[in-house]
Amino acid sequence: MGFDISFHASQSRREASRKAFRIKWTMPVRAMVCVHTFVTTSVATRFRVTRADFAVTGLVGGACEDGGMTEELPEIDSDRRFRLETLRDVVQAELAAAGLPVAPGGLSTGVAGAVVSVDLPDLSGVLIDWREHAILLDAGQEAWADDPHREGEECAAFSQLMSAIGEAMAEAIRKILTAAGLEVSGTDNDYAPHELLVTRRVAPSVWSARRDAQFTRRYDSMRTAWNARNAAECPNPDCKTHHSKD
């Protein structure tokens, strides 16, 4: 018993034609991780299917087509997830402040840049990977279609280029986020060798610290001004609300 996985883009006919693909597999369902290998290593698509994608699309946990059961998903700690979503927003802000394009996480199509997402279902941190532009992906897809076994020099050149891009961008992102006060490490993911993991914020970055301090000063200044005005207009000198010393 096999299974099918279909992804369809709805933006335009060209987008749908370029991004829609169907995978047919005839191995037992327990070997569905092989789909992960195929998708993430092919020059044609360069889609990175993370553990979060498997959880969202239902490929992890629940009943299989042949009636068997896969491993059930662990119960997700909502508080931990909220904290990681907040950390994800911080990571996105730091990369955007550095001038890097930031793409939404998951199986988004037609986007390029740093893909930032919470690690689901493990909740080990915030995952970051680099997604190349469609110009490069389309050319690689065409080369792979002409050489499906990827034995020619052109496919090897595409593979080398994409690997160099991934390595360079991972190193740049690591340095940026480390300088911004975040703890960054690799994930040892064989299917996404340049993927990074942010686990916590050690200290606020200099620009965010200045922005937060400025916001606090403005808020305190406004509160002082309103308290002074209310105290002047209040006819009762013993009023603790309008004549508070705070």
matplotlib code that plots the C-alpha trace (Angstrom):
import matplotlib.pyplot as plt

x = [0.0, 1.5, 0.6, 0.6, 1.6, 0.5, 1.4, -0.4, 0.3, -2.6, -0.9, -0.7, -0.5, 3.3, 3.6, 1.3, 3.2, 6.6, 5.7, 3.1, 4.5, 3.3, 5.4, 4.4, 6.0, 5.5, 7.5, 5.7, 4.3, 6.9, 9.4, 7.7, 10.8, 12.3, 10.0, 11.7, 15.1, 13.8, 12.2, 15.1, 17.9, 16.6, 18.0, 14.5, 12.6, 15.0, 12.0, 13.1, 10.5, 11.1, 9.7, 7.2, 6.0, 5.5, 3.5, 1.3, 0.6, -0.3, 2.5, 3.5, 1.0, -2.4, -3.6, -1.9, -3.6, -2.8, -4.6, -1.3, -0.4, 2.6, 4.1, 1.7, 2.7, 3.6, 1.3, 2.6, 3.3, 1.3, 3.4, 6.6, 5.2, 4.2, 7.7, 9.3, 6.9, 8.0, 11.6, 10.8, 9.5, 12.8, 14.9, 12.9, 13.2, 17.0, 17.5, 15.2, 17.2, 20.4, 18.8, 18.1, 14.8, 12.7, 10.3, 7.5, 8.1, 6.3, 5.7, 5.3, 5.9, 7.2, 9.4, 13.1, 15.3, 15.7, 12.9, 12.2, 9.9, 9.2, 10.5, 7.3, 6.5, 9.8, 9.8, 13.6, 13.9, 13.5, 14.7, 16.3, 17.2, 17.9, 15.7, 17.1, 15.2, 12.9, 15.3, 17.9, 15.4, 13.7, 17.0, 18.0, 14.6, 15.1, 18.6, 17.4, 14.6, 17.2, 19.4, 17.1, 20.0, 22.1, 25.2, 26.1, 28.4, 25.5, 23.6, 26.9, 27.5, 24.0, 24.5, 27.9, 26.4, 23.4, 25.6, 27.9, 25.0, 23.6, 26.9, 27.7, 24.2, 24.2, 27.5, 26.3, 23.1, 24.9, 27.3, 24.4, 22.3, 25.2, 26.1, 22.5, 22.6, 21.0, 22.3, 22.7, 23.8, 23.5, 20.8, 22.8, 20.0, 21.2, 18.4, 19.1, 22.8, 22.9, 19.9, 20.4, 18.7, 18.1, 17.4, 17.4, 18.1, 21.2, 20.9, 19.0, 20.6, 21.9, 19.2, 16.3, 17.6, 17.8, 14.3, 12.8, 14.6, 13.2, 9.7, 10.0, 11.2, 8.3, 5.8, 7.1, 7.1, 3.5, 2.4, 4.1, 2.5, -1.0, -0.7, 0.4, -2.6, -5.1, -3.7, -4.0, -7.6, -8.7, -10.4, -9.8, -6.2, -6.6, -7.5, -5.1, -5.8, -5.0, -2.5, -0.5, 3.2, 4.0]
y = [0.0, 3.3, 6.9, 10.2, 13.7, 16.7, 20.3, 22.9, 26.6, 28.8, 32.1, 31.8, 29.2, 29.4, 29.4, 26.4, 24.6, 25.3, 24.4, 21.7, 18.3, 14.8, 12.1, 8.5, 5.9, 2.2, 1.4, 0.5, 3.5, 3.1, 4.3, 7.6, 9.4, 8.6, 11.2, 13.7, 12.6, 12.8, 16.2, 17.9, 16.5, 17.0, 19.8, 20.2, 21.4, 22.1, 22.1, 21.5, 19.4, 19.9, 18.1, 20.9, 20.4, 16.7, 17.5, 20.1, 18.0, 15.0, 12.7, 12.1, 10.5, 9.1, 6.3, 5.3, 4.4, 0.7, 0.7, 0.8, 3.5, 5.8, 7.3, 9.7, 13.3, 14.4, 16.9, 20.4, 22.7, 25.8, 28.1, 26.8, 27.3, 30.9, 31.7, 30.2, 32.1, 35.3, 34.2, 33.6, 37.2, 38.4, 36.4, 37.7, 41.3, 40.9, 39.5, 42.1, 44.8, 43.4, 43.8, 40.2, 39.1, 37.0, 34.5, 32.8, 29.3, 26.1, 25.0, 28.5, 28.8, 31.7, 33.1, 33.6, 34.5, 33.3, 30.9, 31.2, 28.8, 27.3, 23.7, 21.6, 19.3, 19.1, 22.8, 22.7, 26.2, 28.4, 26.9, 29.0, 27.9, 29.8, 29.5, 30.5, 32.7, 31.1, 32.2, 29.7, 27.0, 27.1, 26.7, 23.9, 22.2, 22.4, 21.0, 18.1, 17.4, 17.0, 14.8, 12.9, 10.8, 14.0, 12.5, 15.4, 18.3, 20.9, 19.2, 18.9, 22.6, 23.5, 21.3, 23.0, 26.5, 25.8, 24.2, 27.2, 29.6, 27.6, 27.5, 31.2, 32.3, 30.1, 31.5, 35.1, 34.5, 32.8, 35.8, 38.3, 36.6, 35.9, 39.6, 40.4, 38.5, 35.2, 31.7, 29.8, 26.3, 23.8, 21.2, 18.3, 17.7, 15.6, 16.8, 20.5, 20.6, 24.4, 24.7, 26.7, 26.5, 29.5, 28.4, 31.6, 35.3, 36.0, 39.8, 42.3, 43.7, 47.3, 48.7, 47.0, 48.0, 51.6, 51.4, 49.9, 52.5, 55.3, 53.9, 53.7, 57.3, 58.5, 56.6, 57.9, 61.5, 61.2, 59.7, 62.5, 65.2, 63.6, 63.2, 66.9, 68.0, 65.9, 67.1, 70.7, 70.2, 68.1, 70.3, 67.9, 68.1, 64.9, 62.9, 59.9, 59.3, 62.7, 63.8, 60.6, 61.1, 58.2]
z = [0.0, -1.0, -0.4, -2.2, -1.0, -3.0, -2.6, -4.8, -5.1, -6.1, -6.9, -10.7, -13.4, -13.6, -9.9, -9.6, -12.4, -10.9, -7.3, -7.6, -7.4, -6.5, -4.8, -5.2, -3.0, -3.0, 0.2, 3.5, 5.3, 8.0, 5.4, 4.9, 6.2, 2.8, 1.3, 3.5, 2.1, -1.5, -1.1, 0.7, -1.4, -4.9, -7.0, -8.5, -5.5, -2.6, -0.3, 3.3, 5.1, 8.8, 11.8, 12.2, 8.6, 9.2, 12.3, 10.5, 7.4, 9.6, 8.5, 12.1, 14.4, 13.8, 11.5, 8.3, 5.1, 5.6, 9.0, 11.1, 13.6, 13.6, 16.7, 18.5, 18.8, 22.3, 24.0, 23.3, 26.2, 25.3, 27.6, 26.1, 22.6, 23.4, 24.7, 21.5, 19.3, 21.1, 20.6, 16.9, 16.6, 18.1, 15.7, 12.7, 14.0, 14.4, 10.9, 9.3, 11.2, 9.7, 6.2, 5.4, 3.8, 6.2, 4.9, 6.8, 8.1, 7.0, 3.4, 2.0, -1.7, -3.8, -1.0, -0.5, 2.4, 6.0, 7.0, 10.7, 12.6, 16.0, 16.2, 16.4, 18.0, 19.9, 21.0, 21.3, 20.0, 16.9, 13.6, 10.8, 7.3, 4.1, 1.0, -2.4, -4.9, -7.5, -10.2, -9.0, -8.0, -11.4, -13.2, -10.9, -11.5, -15.3, -15.0, -12.8, -15.3, -18.0, -15.9, -13.4, -12.1, -11.4, -12.9, -15.2, -14.6, -14.7, -11.8, -9.9, -10.4, -9.1, -6.1, -5.3, -5.7, -3.5, -0.9, -0.9, -0.6, 2.3, 4.1, 3.6, 4.7, 7.8, 8.9, 8.3, 10.2, 13.1, 13.5, 13.2, 15.8, 18.2, 18.1, 18.8, 22.0, 21.0, 21.6, 18.3, 17.4, 14.5, 14.4, 13.0, 10.5, 7.7, 5.4, 6.2, 6.9, 7.3, 9.5, 12.8, 16.2, 18.5, 22.1, 24.1, 24.3, 26.4, 26.2, 24.2, 21.1, 21.3, 18.9, 20.7, 24.1, 23.0, 21.5, 24.7, 26.9, 24.7, 24.9, 28.7, 29.0, 26.8, 28.8, 32.1, 30.7, 29.5, 32.8, 34.7, 32.5, 32.9, 36.6, 37.0, 34.9, 36.8, 40.1, 39.1, 38.0, 41.0, 43.7, 46.5, 47.8, 49.8, 46.6, 46.5, 42.9, 41.4, 44.1, 44.2, 44.8, 42.4]

ax = plt.figure().add_subplot(projection="3d")
ax.plot(x, y, z, "-o")
ax.set_aspect("equal")
plt.show()
